[in-house]
């Protein structure tokens, strides 16, 4: 049986151990959009919270399923789960709904014909976003705008020089600003989201840029002159300050002595202690609009 898994459903749902992983947030996974039509026997999906992203993933899975193939999809009740059944019925499907572990679950057998799949796929695919003048895709962080924190850091970023990295580069907004300095010799752009990396590759056509689909916390880079970042602080939808703290420690490990970290964070996040422990000197640069910018010298 040919089956796929999207994301990491809670163990109580008994996700298949031998299925092909297709989540863009798991480096090395397959791309669901490249699965041939009517090629799958089963699909198990932990549905993403964003409406366009969720409908896109469901439509891709339904397109890839054979008629008679089984779809098993779940989501936390407060993050799309309460709407799953309605969205599937809007496609003319008849899911069997249940509740478990604070999730809603929908199971169904794919009929011969499903309408509306092409529209859902088109609405969720990568595109050149009007007004942003950049390629992005629903599901990517801040996909249709420049995040306020990123904008504040970009406004305060001095001309950089030497070799650097952008940890959690997204679709490349901050990298574009860093590469505006001709003194930058190289920039490693790293993101956990395959979609972000693919969009960044289209947005940053600079030979000094190297793109990595990877967890920034595990990338092996050293002796850098600078690091820029707007680190994530959510894991699976829940706020997790440990993520940003790990990014700070990783940035310090990547930098050579005298190297500099430029970072932005939401004002309420307690990163000062981690910065002071990892760096020789830390300077608050800006505090505006709910965000704070730091310069940290190793």
N, C-alpha and C positions, 0 to 999 in steps of 0.2 A: 504493500500500500504506500502511495506517495502522499506525504502529509507535510504541512508547514506549521510553524509556530511563530507568532508575532509577539515579541515581548516576553516577560517572565510572569505568567499568571501565578497567583498564590498556590502553594502546594495542595491545598484542600480541593482544588479543581482537577488534580491529577493530570497535569499537562504531559503530553507524550514525550518520552525521553529521547526517542529516535527521530523526531521531526526536524526538518531543516529550519533553522532560525532565520527570520527575515526582518527583524527590527533594525531600523537604521541607527539605533542608539547602541548597538552591540557590534563593535568592530569585527570585521571578518564575516558578517552575516551576508546571506544572499539578498538580492533585491527583488521584492515581491512584484514590482512593476515589470520585471523582465521574465516572470513566469509565463509560460505559454498558456493560451486560453484552453480551458477544458483539460488541463493536464494533472489536476490534483484530485485525490480521493477525499482529503480532509484538511480542514484549516482550523487551528485553535488560536484565538486572538485575544490578547489583553488590549482592549480598545483604548486609543489615546483620548485625552480629555477635550481637545479642540474640535469644534464641530466640523470644519472643512477637512481637517486631517483625519478625523474618525470616519467620515463618510467616504473619503478617498481610499482608506485602507480597506474598509468593508467592500467597496466596489471592486478593488483590485482582487481581493480574495474570492469574491463571487464570480468574477470573470475567469479566474484561474481554476475554479472548481469544475469538475465534470458534472453534468446533470446526474442527480442522485448522490453527489458528494455531500459530506457533512460539514456544516459550519457550527462551531462552538465559540461564542464570543461573550466576554464578560468585561465589566468595568465597575469601579467604585460607584456607589449610588450617587454621590455628590459630585462626581467627575465624569458625567456622561452616561452612567449606568441607567439612570431614570428615564433616559430618552432612547435607549437602544431599541427597545421593542417598536416604538413609534417610527423610528427611522427605517427599520427593516420593513415594517408594514407599508411605508410610503413607497418602497420598491416592489410592492405587490407580493411580499413574502409573508409566511405565517409561522413566526417563531413560537417555540414553547418557552415561556419565561419562568424563571425561578429566582429565589434570593438566597444568598449564602455569604457568610463572612463579610458583611457590609458591601457586597457586590450584587449587581443584577446580572443574570446570565440568560442568554438567548441561544437556543439550539434549533437547528432546522436542517432539512434536506433540500438541496438546491433543485428547483424545478427546471424544466427544459428551457424556459425563457424567463429572463429577468430584465425589466425595463429600468431605465434611468442610470445605468452604470456609467455610460460614457460621459454624461453630464457631471456626475460626482467625481469622476477621474479628472476631467478637465478643470473643475473648480479647485482641486487639491494639488495639481501638478506645479512644478517649478515654472516661474515666469519672470519677465522683466517687469518689476512693480512700478506702476506710474507714480511719479512724484519722488520715488526713492532712487530712481535711475540705477537700479542694481537688480541682479537676479536673486530671487529668494523663493521660499516655498512654505505654505502653511505647515506648522509644526516646528520650524526653525525658530530659535529664540528671537523674539521681536521681529517676526518675519516681514512685516509690512511697514516698518518704521525704524529709525535709528533710536535705540534705547536711550532714555534720558541720562543714565549713568555713563554710557559710552560717549554720548555727545559732550558731557561735562569733562571727561578725561581728554577727549580729542581737543577741546578748546584750551586746555591747560598744558598740553604736551609740547615740550620744546623740541627743536630739531635733534633727532637722535643720530648716533653714529655707531659703526661697527656691526657686529653680528648680534641678532636679537631673536626673540620669539614672542608670539602672540598666543597666550594660553586661553583656549575657548574662543577661537577667532570668529565664530558665527559665519555670516556671509561675507565678512571681510571689511567691515566699516572702519575698525580701528587700524587694521593692517594698512589700509589705503593711506591713512594719515601718517603712519610711521614711515612708509615707503616714499612719502613726499620729500624726505630728506635725502639728498644725493650722497650723503656721508654714510648711509646705511649700506653695508656690504652684503648682508643676507638676512632673511626673515623666515623663520620656521613658523608656519601657521598650523595650529593644532586644534582639532575639535572632535568631540565624541560622536557627533551627528553626521552621518554620511551625507545627508542632504545639504547641510551647511557647507561641508567641504566641496561638494560638487558645485554649489552656487559660488563659493569663494573662488574656485578655479576659473569661473567665467568672469568674475568681477575684478580679479587681480591678475592682470596679464603682465606680470613683471618678472623678468628672469631671475631676480634676486629672491623671489618667494618660493618656498618649498612647502607643499601641503601634506598634512598627515591626518588620516582618519584614525584617531587613537584617543585613549584616555590620557590627558595631559599629565596626570599623576604618575604615569608609568613610562613616559618617553625618556630616552637616554640622550640628553643634551647637556653639555658642560662648556665652561669657558666663554659664556656669552657676555656681551657688553651691556645688554639691556633686555628686560622683559616688560611687556605691557599686558594688562589683563583686566577684564571685568568678570571675576570668577562667579561660577554658578553657586547658588545657595539653596537649591531644591533638589531632592533626591526622591524620585517616584512621587512627586507632587507635594511632599512634606518638607518644610523648611529644615535645613541641616547646616548649621554654621561650621561643622567640621569639614565640609567640602571646601569652603573658602580658606580655612586654616591650612588644609593640606596643599592647596594651590600656593599659598604663601611659602610654606616650607620647600615645595618643589622649585619655585622660582629662585629662592636663595641657593639651592643646590645647583641650579643651572648656571648661575652667575659667577664670573671670576671676581677676585677681590677688586673692589673699586667699581664693580658693575652696579647698575641701578634698576630698581623695579618701579614702574609707574602703574598704580592700580586705582580702581574706583570700586566703591561698595555702597550698599544702602546704609544710611546713617545709623540705623539701629543695630547693625551687626558688630559684634565685639571682636574686632580684628587687631586692635592696637597692641595687646599683649603679645600676640603671635608675631607681629611685625617687629616689635622691640626685642624679642628673643632671637629672631633670625637675622637681624640686620644691625649694623654698627650705628647707623643714624637714620631716623625716621622723621620726615617733615610733613605735617598736614599742609596741603596746597590749596584746597577749595572745599567748601561746605555749602551746598546750594541745592535746592529742589529735592531734598530728601536723600542726597548722595554726598559722599565725601571722597576726596582724592588725596592719595599719599604718594610721596617720593621716598623711596627707601634705598639707602646706599649700603652695599655689602662691605 
